[in-house]
Amino acid sequence: MEKREFFSTFFRILDDLAVNDGECHLSVKDKYEYNFDNGEINLLRTSREFRVNIAIIVDHRKASVMINKVDEISIKDAVLDAIKTCETVESDCCYKIAPHQGEFYFYKGEKEPDLDKMYDVLDVFCQSITKEYPKYNILQANFLYNYEEITYGNTNGTYIDSSRSFYENLFWGSAKEGDKTTSSNFSPLATSNIDVPLLDQGDARFVIENSIKELESKPLNESFIGDIIVVPFELLNFLQCYSSKFLMDGSIISKSSRLIDKLDTKVMSDKITWRTLVDDEQMAGPMMITSDGFVARDLTIVDEGVLKSFRLTYYAASKSGFIPELNDGYNIEVLPGDKSLNQIISETKKGIIVGRSSGGTPSANGDFNFVAKNSFYVEDGVIKYPLTDVMFSGNLYEMFNEAEEVSAERVNNGFINFPYVKFNNINITG
């Protein structure tokens, strides 16, 4: 069934069953994947993921059903199941379908890749690592081509059709020398350009070179209050925690967010500007439709330290009285600063460079206690040595308020474009 025919059938069934408010996301995702394992490229796999997500509102009660078929019987059964579910859920007048926006068409990328070129690109990537970094072992590498078609329609007359494609490379590995071995690490990349070697995109070299340095890791035998310099990919983890605790649905609806009354107020260092971009040429692929059925728009979350917007769904915005943010948070960037990473390190009296971290979920007020991994000790402006696991703790709200420096260099892995950021007054425990 063609897309237009599918949506016509869907709307007719809703009308027959006296359902006035309904919407549907129809998605088709094709993947072409090469795997590198045990020293060779040994698998080409193709797959198709087909999803139909139907949602309806009846008497201010909302229900959704996911199916993977588009025939009329399956559509009708799905709507009937949703109607039954609506009878069991609580009524809430804040449930809404996205308003009328018209028709929009966004197409970018090719449906199919050049598989021979993909093979050659992955082969060059793996051989280059083996040649340039003999102490580093690739445990596994997955190189994919993703083609996605996402179409949205609702009973208010909105119809949005989109497609996008991009390559994705994810590898895991560790360094080994004699009887010394490092813990495994990884590097994700999304890109639309494979004419540039994969090894020269994203943070691949950074991850590999640091892994080799970690063969000489030492414990930190002291505790102190100092600085942390967070690498770009780890900065994403901190911003996700920050969003969850202060900016997104749960914390705003429950009014537990420390920022609920802070719009247009300084909440971070004025060195930080944080945005999400719908379709930026530096990113791998656009995301033109939000999960709520809106045409996506660029969103500035923090502008030179000032909070400009929350990250709310249509429902949460209606529930809390704020405006919905027409962006699901893809393609994130933090603008660069004016000091090089080397200069930032040289001005650091005592602290650690955090490559990645693990730990529990921060508390509602932003207190956290993490374990730093793939990290390095800095003293008197010099990187002294790599560290075994080190604890560090602080508060997300205070940490971002006290961010001291943002690097001029950024790392772009296709879905984030982030600098290094230095934070002050962090409890570091060896």
Sequence and secondary structure as in RCSB ss.txt:
>XXXX:A:sequence
MEKREFFSTFFRILDDLAVNDGECHLSVKDKYEYNFDNGEINLLRTSREFRVNIAIIVDHRKASVMINKVDEISI
KDAVLDAIKTCETVESDCCYKIAPHQGEFYFYKGEKEPDLDKMYDVLDVFCQSITKEYPKYNILQANFLYNYEEI
TYGNTNGTYIDSSRSFYENLFWGSAKEGDKTTSSNFSPLATSNIDVPLLDQGDARFVIENSIKELESKPLNESFI
GDIIVVPFELLNFLQCYSSKFLMDGSIISKSSRLIDKLDTKVMSDKITWRTLVDDEQMAGPMMITSDGFVARDLT
IVDEGVLKSFRLTYYAASKSGFIPELNDGYNIEVLPGDKSLNQIISETKKGIIVGRSSGGTPSANGDFNFVAKNS
FYVEDGVIKYPLTDVMFSGNLYEMFNEAEEVSAERVNNGFINFPYVKFNNINITG
>XXXX:A:secstr
  HHHHHHHHHHHHHHTT  EEEEEEEEEEEEEEEEETTEEEEEEEEEEEEEEEEEEETTEEEEEEES  SHHHH
HHHHHHHHHHHTTS   TT        EEEEE S SS  HHHHHHHHHHHHHHHHHH TTEEEEEEEEEEEEEEE
EEEETTS EEEEEEEEEEEEEEEEEEETTEE   EEEEEEES  SS GGGSTTHHHHHHHHHHGGG B    EEE
EEEEE HHHHHHHHHHHIIIIISHHHHHTT  TTTT TTSB S TT  EEE SS TTSS    B TTS B   EE
EEETTEE      HHHHHHHT    S  S SEEE   SB HHHHHHT SEEEEESEEEE    TT EEEEEEESE
EEEETTEEEEEES EEEEEEHHHHHHTEEEEEEEEEE SSEEEEEEEEEEEEEE 
